[in-house]
Amino acid sequence: MTDAHTPFRPFDTALDEAAALRILQDAVAGAEDGELFLERRRSEALVLDDGRIRTASYDASEGFGLRAVKGEVAGYAHSTHVTEFALRRAAETARLAVGDGGGVLAPPPPGTNRSLYAPIDPMADAGFGVKVDTLREIDDFLRALDPRVVQVTATLAASVQEVEILRPEGTRLRDLRPMTRLNISVIVEQDGRRESGSAGGGGRIGLSGLMASDHWQGVAREALRIALVNLRAEAAPAGVMDVVLGPGWPGILLHEAVGHGLEGDFNRKRASAFAGLMGQRVAAPGVTVLDDGTIPDRRGSLTIDDEGMPSARNVLIEDGILVGFMQDRQNARLMGVAPTGNGRRESYAHIPMPRMTNTYMLSGDATPEAILADLKDGIYAVGFGGGQVDITNGKFVFSCTEAYRVQNGRVGAPVKGATLIGDGPTALQQIRAIGNDMSLDPGMGNCGKAGQWVPVGVGQPTLMIGGLTVGGSAA
């Protein structure tokens, strides 16, 4: 078995580096920016469902993307064939964006000696048989915990992405990005009623920690707890009311309803509800929102982004005032500001754009208990599922996977079928209390934008938001 802590060897292809540099330089002559992005990725996933291995997949891919940028135009071409011939063909396409030239190349990314995660292959942490045995132990453990368990689904997934970026001035940047995740879902049944619960997470770490029994047993118990809560849930009320959001994963609402609106391209094109509001109050006093790609081992963290910029801790909203946007190199240049290390792409086949990394709100000074005690009639939302957001106005709809009715400060019965409806800018202004318990999610976020998906992190403290519309089914 390969030592999981042995770094990868350098990216090796049939492509000669000197030839690649010459082709790249020709492609971006007269452009303002550009790069050659090379990627090799391997991934595996094992899914146990109802006592049997339903999926055992392995995937490997590699390729390159070549980009030339001038003004608002970007020429981009990619190929799975990492050869000089394919690179020359790609250069011809990318070159079309440069036109008559006249551009001056932007300065290269600054270097960094920081590494936010170990250069490991997480798939090598354990053999195939050990992984299968772990999934079966999870299934047996949950069924032994409670006779109401009728189905268990457990997933172990791991991947490693090897990236090299060649810049036209000759700078060569490299990053090796591990990723792992454990997810457990359980269905329980009582008196003919079935409900489900799920839990999990991971990050840019090895699989061994996730496969340790003291870890997965805690995840399994949490999935079962949520399922049993839902088993006794009542129909959710409907109407406009105050809502308390729990810490951690409920930050997905902040990510979707606010975070996307703070990405540079939406604001440059004035397609965001926050466009033109720099320096103005956009949230209640005390609200400070950051996007931070520098947190070690986190799912959304990056040593360098997909343009070679070191990731950063970027303050977006400070004490309620809008102070920054997330930028890639192109949008930053067009807006006359510095790039923030938020240029991200799904793979070599995709062009980079401004994207979030780990987006969260800082803690306030209220205790969660005091915030709940002040809630006279509303909902306490602890877990979220899917949601939809309109970036242009920030309007959102989110479904709750775990929520409770609160009356006169007392947390009552769990409710089922609750949805939260509102808009991000108004919700920020309506924050009435900020808890002292900020936490990040367990490492399970994926973010979609323009057809591209990237891993992200979210987080927040306990919050009270006034005047949200709650959609429910109670009479």
Steps between C-alpha positions, in 0.01 A plus 500: 500500500628849413598721791219753527747768606729468199474815282418459135782528249490809279236514228647312204363504146631460147495880473839675501493794739711728282278432198186554709631834622574618146151402380340672800700817444396511136135447599495789748719747309310830519261361763455619859512162670500128436637168614534132426310296757588129524304259713508135596220365718420161652196416711316207649166452673352203682129495587339238723123497481273271698781261591654470154769687308294684240780705343876460483633753255846623402574781258820648360536794265754755383510791261589863451328833446667797330365852548572842351324804649455849366251739656169325558578229244667168581603245240508148641571156360559167671591143417541160661811448284793665672720525192675775307267454203188538718654800676570677168141443388374638831728804468348582161154509657597695812689748284174615340416693818813714470403656168746767390683482830614813678453361849761493775532184707388538859757425772532131590351359821713553810672190628413317819680242713182422693336160464150459644476121466735205483615380153344156539299246306205436735390195303814322620400523867333158489446211265175433319403219738551717808278772355225250421526353850467849652182568304354166612589578863308827466195315372516241780557768764194704404268200476613388846443848643129517426256238367316774309789529254386350170766629260857629521702664225867572567749658261879532509649726234854621437680686225826672422541787253848581374529845344780683321471854365749637249505878461627686190786662693621150589356469850403140581260431785394165641232383743393155612150494647365200693131469584301248703148459624287260705122522478240292681124501438245298693127432460289410801143370514241499776126431471519517122676840493846527348747785547866552420807670639852547374835625626857508380789713393868500424763730358848510349617222726570127489231234521643339811348754739156467343522120516592492869217343699481785752436739209252308287301386801438864589391575142270195502340602830439851364330367186279277714420786739378719213288217357336438838434872544325506164301192597314704762492827307174688459386704200684830482307824551478761226527877515742786560695445819838531666742215438806385693764324291738256665879523465713331234328347198205749500764739365406352163222759497763774542708340225217488249292806583793736566830344394426466128391863493846600626690334214680750280359410159138543608581845638708611202205414277262661754303176517525475880268646760817645660629678188591863564476468878872488588563690822132507591310322775359174366451310827413555863774634731725220624473293182845414363525256209823349369610271222811318618684248287792472742352274770714182514344175377156650432291389205491845342864592566767541233873553534478675163191565292457377144684802360798454734406773748552415868165471675418770755285597796271758340263718701183562297270668751643667811266604783220519245693703240580356155880516468601242239413260222656166405713536187683299243779664300290608201216661696739663745687663212179622338377643830834660587557299818733223614416131442400319817596139425146398405561394137362145488405244236347154518769343284739557210194504271362813668598866502566661841256746657453665841381236746465460876732285713397487870238770561385575853376760747700584812360451850319764699465515878158344566461148634290256297280446805427872531417527130250215520352642819421822311312319224132546578341314212706355220720224363839369611668365185796269562547321168447592136454312177470643153428861412456739211630857469459779245833686497353817352280570801620248760160332534532150646297193590661241730360175639572401860610144578485555877294776662299566816206719600588756766241686709575736786866402495435128537612254234208274426418222256701442184327610181506346156468666161620846602643729231659839556421772247657843478777698337864530601533881525188530717596200714841658573330819620254301711762313707400575859747289699836334429619208712845441646519147360624532139587165350577370153308226327637142524631510143225410256434806283497518120430821312362534149545800272472524121502121474817457708515326839772557761535395867430773756461557872243704692453610858326735739400543864143469627297784345157651547350645181175690519214489256576199283215327321464141614325267260334204670203266481333545837139615487 
